[in-house]
Amino acid sequence: MSTFSVDMMSFKLSHLTSVRQLRDESVNDYIRRFHDIKNRCFSVNITEKDLAGLAFNGLRSHIKERLEGYDFFYYYSSALESFGYRKPKQRVSRVS
């Protein structure tokens, strides 16, 4: 019974800002865990770009240094699509 109540607990924005990548956690596992916590933040209204920024801030420092200059929002969005959290954006093909 106590496990159920913990699983259904709602989190706040402060929970998201405190999420940090674990020492031996891959970036993909960290993003998946971050997104799972975000899904428990029922009252938080935040853009995807801001979520990506919060997730980036929680990465281990040596990984942030490697990603400097890259568009982390693109990586974050692509990871969510590959995990099945959202449908891939449909590409429009032009017919001439």
Backbone atoms as SQL, in Angstrom:
CREATE TABLE atoms (id INTEGER PRIMARY KEY, chain TEXT, resi INTEGER, resn TEXT, atom TEXT, x REAL, y REAL, z REAL);
INSERT INTO atoms VALUES
  (1, 'A', 1, 'MET', 'N', 0.827, -1.186, 0.000),
  (2, 'A', 1, 'MET', 'CA', 0.000, 0.000, 0.000),
  (3, 'A', 1, 'MET', 'C', 0.873, 1.252, 0.000),
  (4, 'A', 2, 'SER', 'N', 1.959, 1.273, 0.785),
  (5, 'A', 2, 'SER', 'CA', 2.802, 2.462, 0.842),
  (6, 'A', 2, 'SER', 'C', 3.525, 2.683, -0.481),
  (7, 'A', 3, 'THR', 'N', 3.871, 1.607, -1.202),
  (8, 'A', 3, 'THR', 'CA', 4.522, 1.755, -2.498),
  (9, 'A', 3, 'THR', 'C', 3.587, 2.443, -3.476),
  (10, 'A', 4, 'PHE', 'N', 2.319, 2.085, -3.445),
  (11, 'A', 4, 'PHE', 'CA', 1.335, 2.699, -4.334),
  (12, 'A', 4, 'PHE', 'C', 1.233, 4.193, -4.063),
  (13, 'A', 5, 'SER', 'N', 1.192, 4.585, -2.816),
  (14, 'A', 5, 'SER', 'CA', 1.046, 6.002, -2.496),
  (15, 'A', 5, 'SER', 'C', 2.283, 6.797, -2.910),
  (16, 'A', 6, 'VAL', 'N', 3.456, 6.199, -2.822),
  (17, 'A', 6, 'VAL', 'CA', 4.673, 6.879, -3.269),
  (18, 'A', 6, 'VAL', 'C', 4.651, 7.026, -4.787),
  (19, 'A', 7, 'ASP', 'N', 4.220, 5.985, -5.512),
  (20, 'A', 7, 'ASP', 'CA', 4.173, 6.040, -6.959),
  (21, 'A', 7, 'ASP', 'C', 3.193, 7.103, -7.455),
  (22, 'A', 8, 'MET', 'N', 2.153, 7.366, -6.723),
  (23, 'A', 8, 'MET', 'CA', 1.133, 8.312, -7.149),
  (24, 'A', 8, 'MET', 'C', 1.393, 9.729, -6.630),
  (25, 'A', 9, 'MET', 'N', 2.489, 9.939, -5.921),
  (26, 'A', 9, 'MET', 'CA', 2.782, 11.234, -5.347),
  (27, 'A', 9, 'MET', 'C', 3.055, 12.263, -6.444),
  (28, 'A', 10, 'SER', 'N', 2.526, 13.449, -6.270),
  (29, 'A', 10, 'SER', 'CA', 2.741, 14.528, -7.216),
  (30, 'A', 10, 'SER', 'C', 3.968, 15.336, -6.799),
  (31, 'A', 11, 'PHE', 'N', 4.788, 15.691, -7.793),
  (32, 'A', 11, 'PHE', 'CA', 5.984, 16.469, -7.523),
  (33, 'A', 11, 'PHE', 'C', 5.792, 17.917, -7.960),
  (34, 'A', 12, 'LYS', 'N', 6.684, 18.771, -7.514),
  (35, 'A', 12, 'LYS', 'CA', 6.649, 20.186, -7.854),
  (36, 'A', 12, 'LYS', 'C', 7.853, 20.521, -8.717),
  (37, 'A', 13, 'LEU', 'N', 7.892, 21.753, -9.205),
  (38, 'A', 13, 'LEU', 'CA', 9.000, 22.207, -10.035),
  (39, 'A', 13, 'LEU', 'C', 10.335, 22.053, -9.308),
  (40, 'A', 14, 'SER', 'N', 10.331, 22.235, -7.999),
  (41, 'A', 14, 'SER', 'CA', 11.577, 22.097, -7.234),
  (42, 'A', 14, 'SER', 'C', 12.148, 20.681, -7.336),
  (43, 'A', 15, 'HIS', 'N', 11.285, 19.690, -7.506),
  (44, 'A', 15, 'HIS', 'CA', 11.763, 18.318, -7.698),
  (45, 'A', 15, 'HIS', 'C', 12.521, 18.199, -9.022),
  (46, 'A', 16, 'LEU', 'N', 11.986, 18.820, -10.065),
  (47, 'A', 16, 'LEU', 'CA', 12.652, 18.761, -11.365),
  (48, 'A', 16, 'LEU', 'C', 13.992, 19.475, -11.342),
  (49, 'A', 17, 'THR', 'N', 14.052, 20.604, -10.677),
  (50, 'A', 17, 'THR', 'CA', 15.307, 21.359, -10.647),
  (51, 'A', 17, 'THR', 'C', 16.372, 20.652, -9.819),
  (52, 'A', 18, 'SER', 'N', 15.975, 19.717, -8.991),
  (53, 'A', 18, 'SER', 'CA', 16.945, 19.017, -8.155),
  (54, 'A', 18, 'SER', 'C', 17.365, 17.661, -8.727),
  (55, 'A', 19, 'VAL', 'N', 16.787, 17.253, -9.855),
  (56, 'A', 19, 'VAL', 'CA', 17.147, 15.965, -10.458),
  (57, 'A', 19, 'VAL', 'C', 18.547, 16.073, -11.052),
  (58, 'A', 20, 'ARG', 'N', 19.402, 15.136, -10.693),
  (59, 'A', 20, 'ARG', 'CA', 20.784, 15.113, -11.170),
  (60, 'A', 20, 'ARG', 'C', 21.106, 13.736, -11.732),
  (61, 'A', 21, 'GLN', 'N', 21.954, 13.726, -12.744),
  (62, 'A', 21, 'GLN', 'CA', 22.407, 12.472, -13.321),
  (63, 'A', 21, 'GLN', 'C', 23.243, 11.723, -12.298),
  (64, 'A', 22, 'LEU', 'N', 22.964, 10.443, -12.138),
  (65, 'A', 22, 'LEU', 'CA', 23.706, 9.612, -11.191),
  (66, 'A', 22, 'LEU', 'C', 25.081, 9.273, -11.756),
  (67, 'A', 23, 'ARG', 'N', 25.960, 8.901, -10.886),
  (68, 'A', 23, 'ARG', 'CA', 27.367, 8.667, -11.255),
  (69, 'A', 23, 'ARG', 'C', 27.545, 7.705, -12.430),
  (70, 'A', 24, 'ASP', 'N', 26.905, 6.570, -12.408),
  (71, 'A', 24, 'ASP', 'CA', 27.068, 5.566, -13.466),
  (72, 'A', 24, 'ASP', 'C', 25.854, 5.500, -14.394),
  (73, 'A', 25, 'GLU', 'N', 25.080, 6.551, -14.437),
  (74, 'A', 25, 'GLU', 'CA', 23.852, 6.580, -15.234),
  (75, 'A', 25, 'GLU', 'C', 24.145, 7.140, -16.631),
  (76, 'A', 26, 'SER', 'N', 23.665, 6.453, -17.652),
  (77, 'A', 26, 'SER', 'CA', 23.848, 6.957, -19.016),
  (78, 'A', 26, 'SER', 'C', 22.965, 8.191, -19.217),
  (79, 'A', 27, 'VAL', 'N', 23.284, 8.958, -20.241),
  (80, 'A', 27, 'VAL', 'CA', 22.485, 10.147, -20.539),
  (81, 'A', 27, 'VAL', 'C', 21.055, 9.738, -20.875),
  (82, 'A', 28, 'ASN', 'N', 20.886, 8.684, -21.656),
  (83, 'A', 28, 'ASN', 'CA', 19.540, 8.227, -22.006),
  (84, 'A', 28, 'ASN', 'C', 18.752, 7.791, -20.780),
  (85, 'A', 29, 'ASP', 'N', 19.381, 7.054, -19.870),
  (86, 'A', 29, 'ASP', 'CA', 18.693, 6.636, -18.644),
  (87, 'A', 29, 'ASP', 'C', 18.338, 7.846, -17.788),
  (88, 'A', 30, 'TYR', 'N', 19.223, 8.821, -17.735),
  (89, 'A', 30, 'TYR', 'CA', 18.949, 10.046, -16.979),
  (90, 'A', 30, 'TYR', 'C', 17.763, 10.792, -17.576),
  (91, 'A', 31, 'ILE', 'N', 17.730, 10.939, -18.904),
  (92, 'A', 31, 'ILE', 'CA', 16.610, 11.649, -19.547),
  (93, 'A', 31, 'ILE', 'C', 15.309, 10.901, -19.306),
  (94, 'A', 32, 'ARG', 'N', 15.360, 9.576, -19.389),
  (95, 'A', 32, 'ARG', 'CA', 14.151, 8.769, -19.125),
  (96, 'A', 32, 'ARG', 'C', 13.670, 8.986, -17.691),
  (97, 'A', 33, 'ARG', 'N', 14.591, 8.979, -16.715),
  (98, 'A', 33, 'ARG', 'CA', 14.219, 9.189, -15.310),
  (99, 'A', 33, 'ARG', 'C', 13.703, 10.617, -15.096),
  (100, 'A', 34, 'PHE', 'N', 14.370, 11.595, -15.705),
  (101, 'A', 34, 'PHE', 'CA', 13.934, 12.989, -15.609),
  (102, 'A', 34, 'PHE', 'C', 12.509, 13.131, -16.145),
  (103, 'A', 35, 'HIS', 'N', 12.247, 12.528, -17.298),
  (104, 'A', 35, 'HIS', 'CA', 10.914, 12.613, -17.898),
  (105, 'A', 35, 'HIS', 'C', 9.857, 11.922, -17.035),
  (106, 'A', 36, 'ASP', 'N', 10.211, 10.794, -16.430),
  (107, 'A', 36, 'ASP', 'CA', 9.268, 10.108, -15.541),
  (108, 'A', 36, 'ASP', 'C', 8.920, 10.989, -14.340),
  (109, 'A', 37, 'ILE', 'N', 9.897, 11.691, -13.809),
  (110, 'A', 37, 'ILE', 'CA', 9.624, 12.613, -12.693),
  (111, 'A', 37, 'ILE', 'C', 8.783, 13.780, -13.188),
  (112, 'A', 38, 'LYS', 'N', 9.097, 14.291, -14.371),
  (113, 'A', 38, 'LYS', 'CA', 8.320, 15.392, -14.949),
  (114, 'A', 38, 'LYS', 'C', 6.859, 14.992, -15.087),
  (115, 'A', 39, 'ASN', 'N', 6.597, 13.749, -15.456),
  (116, 'A', 39, 'ASN', 'CA', 5.217, 13.281, -15.608),
  (117, 'A', 39, 'ASN', 'C', 4.462, 13.251, -14.284),
  (118, 'A', 40, 'ARG', 'N', 5.168, 13.276, -13.177),
  (119, 'A', 40, 'ARG', 'CA', 4.523, 13.314, -11.861),
  (120, 'A', 40, 'ARG', 'C', 4.315, 14.747, -11.371),
  (121, 'A', 41, 'CYS', 'N', 4.749, 15.701, -12.143),
  (122, 'A', 41, 'CYS', 'CA', 4.576, 17.120, -11.798),
  (123, 'A', 41, 'CYS', 'C', 3.299, 17.612, -12.466),
  (124, 'A', 42, 'PHE', 'N', 2.177, 17.230, -11.914),
  (125, 'A', 42, 'PHE', 'CA', 0.891, 17.505, -12.540),
  (126, 'A', 42, 'PHE', 'C', 0.582, 18.998, -12.627),
  (127, 'A', 43, 'SER', 'N', 1.032, 19.772, -11.680),
  (128, 'A', 43, 'SER', 'CA', 0.676, 21.196, -11.660),
  (129, 'A', 43, 'SER', 'C', 1.739, 22.085, -12.306),
  (130, 'A', 44, 'VAL', 'N', 2.785, 21.498, -12.861),
  (131, 'A', 44, 'VAL', 'CA', 3.864, 22.279, -13.469),
  (132, 'A', 44, 'VAL', 'C', 3.547, 22.509, -14.940),
  (133, 'A', 45, 'ASN', 'N', 3.545, 23.771, -15.341),
  (134, 'A', 45, 'ASN', 'CA', 3.315, 24.149, -16.726),
  (135, 'A', 45, 'ASN', 'C', 4.594, 24.786, -17.248),
  (136, 'A', 46, 'ILE', 'N', 5.329, 24.056, -18.077),
  (137, 'A', 46, 'ILE', 'CA', 6.636, 24.509, -18.531),
  (138, 'A', 46, 'ILE', 'C', 6.838, 24.049, -19.975),
  (139, 'A', 47, 'THR', 'N', 7.536, 24.845, -20.760),
  (140, 'A', 47, 'THR', 'CA', 7.751, 24.499, -22.166),
  (141, 'A', 47, 'THR', 'C', 8.757, 23.360, -22.291),
  (142, 'A', 48, 'GLU', 'N', 8.707, 22.684, -23.441),
  (143, 'A', 48, 'GLU', 'CA', 9.653, 21.599, -23.709),
  (144, 'A', 48, 'GLU', 'C', 11.079, 22.122, -23.712),
  (145, 'A', 49, 'LYS', 'N', 11.291, 23.323, -24.242),
  (146, 'A', 49, 'LYS', 'CA', 12.637, 23.894, -24.297),
  (147, 'A', 49, 'LYS', 'C', 13.164, 24.152, -22.883),
  (148, 'A', 50, 'ASP', 'N', 12.292, 24.647, -21.982),
  (149, 'A', 50, 'ASP', 'CA', 12.706, 24.857, -20.593),
  (150, 'A', 50, 'ASP', 'C', 12.970, 23.536, -19.880),
  (151, 'A', 51, 'LEU', 'N', 12.167, 22.507, -20.203),
  (152, 'A', 51, 'LEU', 'CA', 12.410, 21.177, -19.631),
  (153, 'A', 51, 'LEU', 'C', 13.771, 20.656, -20.066),
  (154, 'A', 52, 'ALA', 'N', 14.094, 20.854, -21.337),
  (155, 'A', 52, 'ALA', 'CA', 15.402, 20.414, -21.839),
  (156, 'A', 52, 'ALA', 'C', 16.514, 21.148, -21.102),
  (157, 'A', 53, 'GLY', 'N', 16.302, 22.440, -20.816),
  (158, 'A', 53, 'GLY', 'CA', 17.291, 23.213, -20.070),
  (159, 'A', 53, 'GLY', 'C', 17.478, 22.682, -18.658),
  (160, 'A', 54, 'LEU', 'N', 16.381, 22.328, -18.002),
  (161, 'A', 54, 'LEU', 'CA', 16.476, 21.755, -16.650),
  (162, 'A', 54, 'LEU', 'C', 17.200, 20.416, -16.692),
  (163, 'A', 55, 'ALA', 'N', 16.869, 19.604, -17.703),
  (164, 'A', 55, 'ALA', 'CA', 17.532, 18.304, -17.839),
  (165, 'A', 55, 'ALA', 'C', 19.025, 18.501, -18.095),
  (166, 'A', 56, 'PHE', 'N', 19.371, 19.457, -18.941),
  (167, 'A', 56, 'PHE', 'CA', 20.778, 19.736, -19.232),
  (168, 'A', 56, 'PHE', 'C', 21.516, 20.148, -17.962),
  (169, 'A', 57, 'ASN', 'N', 20.890, 20.993, -17.158),
  (170, 'A', 57, 'ASN', 'CA', 21.518, 21.455, -15.920),
  (171, 'A', 57, 'ASN', 'C', 21.806, 20.320, -14.948),
  (172, 'A', 58, 'GLY', 'N', 21.040, 19.235, -15.034),
  (173, 'A', 58, 'GLY', 'CA', 21.232, 18.109, -14.136),
  (174, 'A', 58, 'GLY', 'C', 22.274, 17.103, -14.594),
  (175, 'A', 59, 'LEU', 'N', 22.809, 17.314, -15.801),
  (176, 'A', 59, 'LEU', 'CA', 23.839, 16.392, -16.300),
  (177, 'A', 59, 'LEU', 'C', 25.126, 16.546, -15.503),
  (178, 'A', 60, 'ARG', 'N', 25.911, 15.492, -15.488),
  (179, 'A', 60, 'ARG', 'CA', 27.231, 15.555, -14.845),
  (180, 'A', 60, 'ARG', 'C', 28.084, 16.557, -15.615),
  (181, 'A', 61, 'SER', 'N', 28.940, 17.262, -14.907),
  (182, 'A', 61, 'SER', 'CA', 29.681, 18.389, -15.489),
  (183, 'A', 61, 'SER', 'C', 30.547, 17.986, -16.687),
  (184, 'A', 62, 'HIS', 'N', 31.175, 16.818, -16.631),
  (185, 'A', 62, 'HIS', 'CA', 32.030, 16.432, -17.762),
  (186, 'A', 62, 'HIS', 'C', 31.213, 16.149, -19.024),
  (187, 'A', 63, 'ILE', 'N', 29.964, 15.747, -18.867),
  (188, 'A', 63, 'ILE', 'CA', 29.101, 15.520, -20.028),
  (189, 'A', 63, 'ILE', 'C', 28.607, 16.856, -20.565),
  (190, 'A', 64, 'LYS', 'N', 28.270, 17.792, -19.668),
  (191, 'A', 64, 'LYS', 'CA', 27.861, 19.123, -20.120),
  (192, 'A', 64, 'LYS', 'C', 28.968, 19.779, -20.931),
  (193, 'A', 65, 'GLU', 'N', 30.200, 19.595, -20.497),
  (194, 'A', 65, 'GLU', 'CA', 31.334, 20.176, -21.229),
  (195, 'A', 65, 'GLU', 'C', 31.425, 19.588, -22.636),
  (196, 'A', 66, 'ARG', 'N', 31.207, 18.279, -22.772),
  (197, 'A', 66, 'ARG', 'CA', 31.263, 17.635, -24.088),
  (198, 'A', 66, 'ARG', 'C', 30.138, 18.101, -25.006),
  (199, 'A', 67, 'LEU', 'N', 28.989, 18.422, -24.414),
  (200, 'A', 67, 'LEU', 'CA', 27.829, 18.825, -25.206),
  (201, 'A', 67, 'LEU', 'C', 27.798, 20.326, -25.496),
  (202, 'A', 68, 'GLU', 'N', 28.746, 21.050, -24.964),
  (203, 'A', 68, 'GLU', 'CA', 28.785, 22.490, -25.174),
  (204, 'A', 68, 'GLU', 'C', 28.865, 22.779, -26.674),
  (205, 'A', 69, 'GLY', 'N', 28.019, 23.674, -27.127),
  (206, 'A', 69, 'GLY', 'CA', 27.982, 24.021, -28.542),
  (207, 'A', 69, 'GLY', 'C', 26.982, 23.210, -29.348),
  (208, 'A', 70, 'TYR', 'N', 26.424, 22.147, -28.756),
  (209, 'A', 70, 'TYR', 'CA', 25.408, 21.342, -29.424),
  (210, 'A', 70, 'TYR', 'C', 24.025, 21.769, -28.964),
  (211, 'A', 71, 'ASP', 'N', 23.027, 21.458, -29.765),
  (212, 'A', 71, 'ASP', 'CA', 21.646, 21.784, -29.421),
  (213, 'A', 71, 'ASP', 'C', 21.072, 20.650, -28.566),
  (214, 'A', 72, 'PHE', 'N', 21.143, 20.811, -27.245),
  (215, 'A', 72, 'PHE', 'CA', 20.662, 19.758, -26.351),
  (216, 'A', 72, 'PHE', 'C', 19.151, 19.576, -26.482),
  (217, 'A', 73, 'PHE', 'N', 18.416, 20.631, -26.795),
  (218, 'A', 73, 'PHE', 'CA', 16.966, 20.519, -26.971),
  (219, 'A', 73, 'PHE', 'C', 16.640, 19.503, -28.070),
  (220, 'A', 74, 'TYR', 'N', 17.391, 19.540, -29.167),
  (221, 'A', 74, 'TYR', 'CA', 17.172, 18.583, -30.253),
  (222, 'A', 74, 'TYR', 'C', 17.435, 17.156, -29.761),
  (223, 'A', 75, 'TYR', 'N', 18.535, 16.965, -29.035),
  (224, 'A', 75, 'TYR', 'CA', 18.861, 15.636, -28.499),
  (225, 'A', 75, 'TYR', 'C', 17.777, 15.164, -27.535),
  (226, 'A', 76, 'TYR', 'N', 17.354, 16.043, -26.631),
  (227, 'A', 76, 'TYR', 'CA', 16.331, 15.726, -25.631),
  (228, 'A', 76, 'TYR', 'C', 15.033, 15.304, -26.326),
  (229, 'A', 77, 'SER', 'N', 14.594, 16.089, -27.315),
  (230, 'A', 77, 'SER', 'CA', 13.359, 15.789, -28.038),
  (231, 'A', 77, 'SER', 'C', 13.472, 14.472, -28.790),
  (232, 'A', 78, 'SER', 'N', 14.605, 14.247, -29.433),
  (233, 'A', 78, 'SER', 'CA', 14.814, 12.999, -30.167),
  (234, 'A', 78, 'SER', 'C', 14.816, 11.798, -29.228),
  (235, 'A', 79, 'ALA', 'N', 15.421, 11.961, -28.066),
  (236, 'A', 79, 'ALA', 'CA', 15.446, 10.869, -27.084),
  (237, 'A', 79, 'ALA', 'C', 14.032, 10.528, -26.628),
  (238, 'A', 80, 'LEU', 'N', 13.215, 11.531, -26.362),
  (239, 'A', 80, 'LEU', 'CA', 11.836, 11.278, -25.936),
  (240, 'A', 80, 'LEU', 'C', 11.061, 10.535, -27.017),
  (241, 'A', 81, 'GLU', 'N', 11.295, 10.900, -28.270),
  (242, 'A', 81, 'GLU', 'CA', 10.633, 10.193, -29.372),
  (243, 'A', 81, 'GLU', 'C', 11.101, 8.739, -29.441),
  (244, 'A', 82, 'SER', 'N', 12.395, 8.524, -29.307),
  (245, 'A', 82, 'SER', 'CA', 12.913, 7.154, -29.404),
  (246, 'A', 82, 'SER', 'C', 12.463, 6.281, -28.242),
  (247, 'A', 83, 'PHE', 'N', 12.187, 6.891, -27.087),
  (248, 'A', 83, 'PHE', 'CA', 11.687, 6.132, -25.937),
  (249, 'A', 83, 'PHE', 'C', 10.194, 5.853, -26.057),
  (250, 'A', 84, 'GLY', 'N', 9.539, 6.463, -27.047),
  (251, 'A', 84, 'GLY', 'CA', 8.108, 6.269, -27.233),
  (252, 'A', 84, 'GLY', 'C', 7.251, 7.179, -26.370),
  (253, 'A', 85, 'TYR', 'N', 7.846, 8.231, -25.794),
  (254, 'A', 85, 'TYR', 'CA', 7.083, 9.152, -24.957),
  (255, 'A', 85, 'TYR', 'C', 6.227, 10.092, -25.790),
  (256, 'A', 86, 'ARG', 'N', 6.577, 10.255, -27.043),
  (257, 'A', 86, 'ARG', 'CA', 5.757, 11.064, -27.930),
  (258, 'A', 86, 'ARG', 'C', 5.973, 10.585, -29.347),
  (259, 'A', 87, 'LYS', 'N', 5.003, 10.895, -30.178),
  (260, 'A', 87, 'LYS', 'CA', 5.090, 10.478, -31.574),
  (261, 'A', 87, 'LYS', 'C', 6.103, 11.351, -32.299),
  (262, 'A', 88, 'PRO', 'N', 6.838, 10.742, -33.222),
  (263, 'A', 88, 'PRO', 'CA', 7.780, 11.540, -34.019),
  (264, 'A', 88, 'PRO', 'C', 7.014, 12.576, -34.832),
  (265, 'A', 89, 'LYS', 'N', 7.637, 13.717, -35.039),
  (266, 'A', 89, 'LYS', 'CA', 7.006, 14.756, -35.853),
  (267, 'A', 89, 'LYS', 'C', 6.921, 14.244, -37.279),
  (268, 'A', 90, 'GLN', 'N', 5.751, 14.454, -37.872),
  (269, 'A', 90, 'GLN', 'CA', 5.587, 14.021, -39.250),
  (270, 'A', 90, 'GLN', 'C', 6.298, 14.993, -40.169),
  (271, 'A', 91, 'ARG', 'N', 6.977, 14.438, -41.112),
  (272, 'A', 91, 'ARG', 'CA', 7.692, 15.272, -42.075),
  (273, 'A', 91, 'ARG', 'C', 6.785, 15.481, -43.284),
  (274, 'A', 92, 'VAL', 'N', 6.735, 16.707, -43.744),
  (275, 'A', 92, 'VAL', 'CA', 5.916, 17.044, -44.894),
  (276, 'A', 92, 'VAL', 'C', 6.798, 16.982, -46.133),
  (277, 'A', 93, 'SER', 'N', 6.395, 16.175, -47.075),
  (278, 'A', 93, 'SER', 'CA', 7.162, 16.114, -48.318),
  (279, 'A', 93, 'SER', 'C', 6.460, 16.964, -49.365),
  (280, 'A', 94, 'ARG', 'N', 7.255, 17.688, -50.114),
  (281, 'A', 94, 'ARG', 'CA', 6.700, 18.557, -51.152),
  (282, 'A', 94, 'ARG', 'C', 6.690, 17.810, -52.471),
  (283, 'A', 95, 'VAL', 'N', 5.572, 17.903, -53.133),
  (284, 'A', 95, 'VAL', 'CA', 5.447, 17.306, -54.453),
  (285, 'A', 95, 'VAL', 'C', 5.360, 18.453, -55.447),
  (286, 'A', 96, 'SER', 'N', 6.260, 18.440, -56.432),
  (287, 'A', 96, 'SER', 'CA', 6.283, 19.507, -57.435),
  (288, 'A', 96, 'SER', 'C', 5.536, 19.102, -58.663);
